[in-house]
């Protein structure tokens, strides 16, 4: 009974913390921070940008992954085999670069484009690693979130310890979920987190 509950919880966590949703979460957090690069943006504009980013970096890549599964290009949207990840990751990387390009055209703080650039670089890094090894993309995404907000805090002297602690706890839950579902081994989970964390820290502190 306990094992079923844990497995069900792991599935829910994997869906809620899906890598394709993390950019939308990051943008939502940024828009709700009481700091100079957020308070000057009209609420309506925040909604429009948030919906755009969700569509480009979340909805469209996931719908195309579903289509590839239906066409037999990949076995399932879970992409349990390393080889299945290549084309979905290529397509997702294109959409992430599009999101980065679109944000650059707007009159926003460079903070937002840095976040999207980091997401793009993290995804491309995961793509290249997937040619020879199965790294946890869930954990690269979560490591990226922790690294991004840690780097943001250090670079701009913004006090946000509670947010960073919450993100670390969520990263632990994501790691538990991937291990519980036997999607990855501990090394792949740890490597994913460290990779995402390092990429965003380098971008924000360079």
HELIX and SHEET records of a PDB file:
HELIX    1   1 UNK A    2  UNK A   16  1                                  15    
HELIX    2   2 UNK A   19  UNK A   21  5                                   3    
HELIX    3   3 UNK A   22  UNK A   31  1                                  10    
HELIX    4   4 UNK A   36  UNK A   39  1                                   4    
HELIX    5   5 UNK A   43  UNK A   54  1                                  12    
HELIX    6   6 UNK A   55  UNK A   59  3                                   5    
HELIX    7   7 UNK A   60  UNK A   70  1                                  11    
HELIX    8   8 UNK A   82  UNK A   84  5                                   3    
HELIX    9   9 UNK A   85  UNK A  105  1                                  21    
HELIX   10  10 UNK A  110  UNK A  130  1                                  21    
HELIX   11  11 UNK A  137  UNK A  156  1                                  20    
HELIX   12  12 UNK A  161  UNK A  180  1                                  20    
HELIX   13  13 UNK A  186  UNK A  205  1                                  20    
END                                                                             
